[in-house]
Amino acid sequence: MKAKIFFPVLMFLVLQSIPGLHQALAQGHVVLNASNVNLRTGPGPDHFVICMAGKGEIFKLVGENGDWLEIEMSTSDKRYVHRDLVYFLNEFVDGHNMKLPNTEEKIKEIYSDILWAKIQAKKDADEIIPASVNEERHNNFLKLRQDKHIHDIFEKHGTQTATYPEIIEYSRKKKW
């Protein structure tokens, strides 16, 4: 058991000690520089607001569309934020909180909440737009609700939404 925990911790420490790696990992991320920022389904104010995010939240940048930046959330769907509401990261600093929680127990708690969020998103979609009525709209709404609920989970835990892929990968390795 100790060896299963020791190796990932050792790898994390080794990776943290490689000069320039911390800075390289920060490239391709944006930080919100305003409170109550609308995260949207498309590049423009006429697109649906998925949720509001707060100042200091970090998202992985995956593309650009004029003045709108495409960011990554929990689903594979494109999500957008206006370029005037972010700054681009050159490096992570302690205040950015871009690392997994210190304990496996906390990571497992976040993962458990993510599973709850996915179940809740499914309930929302089943209730509001049943698949039997329109499967495509149901699936789109399901992803919107999933992104919103999972974002809320990360806010609740004081962890960056951008760490979602690492938490999912960690849970797969642990076979939770």
Secondary structure, DSSP 8 states (H G I E B T S, - for coil): -HHHHHHHHHHHHHHHHSTTHHHHHHTTEEEE-SSSEEEESSSSTTS-EEEEE-TT-EEEEEEEETTEEEEE-SSSS-EEEEGGGEEE-SS--GGG--S--SSHHHHHHHHHHHHHHHHHHHHHHHHHS-TTT-HHHHHHHHHHHHHHHHHHHHHHHT--GGGHHHHHHHHHHHT-
